[in-house]
């Protein structure tokens, strides 16, 4: 079992839909959680960064962390064709020397 | 806006040749990471530096890969000799302590 699991998709939705992207993990030491967006042939771009459990909202994006279930989510409201990309979750224990562990990414296509 | 600089953006090399990638992290970021990303997968850590010291190189194929960060600022990743299986995106990232990581645009390596 991999440390971080993520549905690879691809996921196709119509423009304006609410998108839900999810990751599960096995390491209970993780306490920092990140979502990255990666366009084709580009480096990952940080979207959301949260610490421990709870919700965080930034514009059309909402990140949720449920540490008791080892489950994190990213919601995209009013999805746009420009949101079409691969979404990567990443997490870290946050201790010195602990690196970030990534999920495999979910490919999202928002159709006009 | 501060960003992680990487060069070259693209590199094509013949197998058994040497190849090198360069990374300049965001100013003030003590932690520097080199990740490798195979198409359709999430980034996987190759090496992590804290200032000029290697913190984690457990996944670095040391028979052919080397990395250095001599003055604790920019870094070089080298492959010698390159193999066909090394074709991937090589991503550099930096972070302030163990908070979120910011990525460069990556170097796409093709070994022929």
Interface residues (C-beta under 8 A of the other chain):
Chain A: X4 X6 X8 X32 X34 X36 X41 X42 X43 X44 X45 X46 X49 X88 X90 X92 X94 X95 X96 X97 X98 X99 X100 X102 X103 X104 X105
Chain B: X4 X6 X33 X40 X41 X42 X43 X44 X45 X48 X50 X55 X56 X89 X91 X93 X97 X98 X99 X100 X101 X102 X103 X104 X105 X106 X108
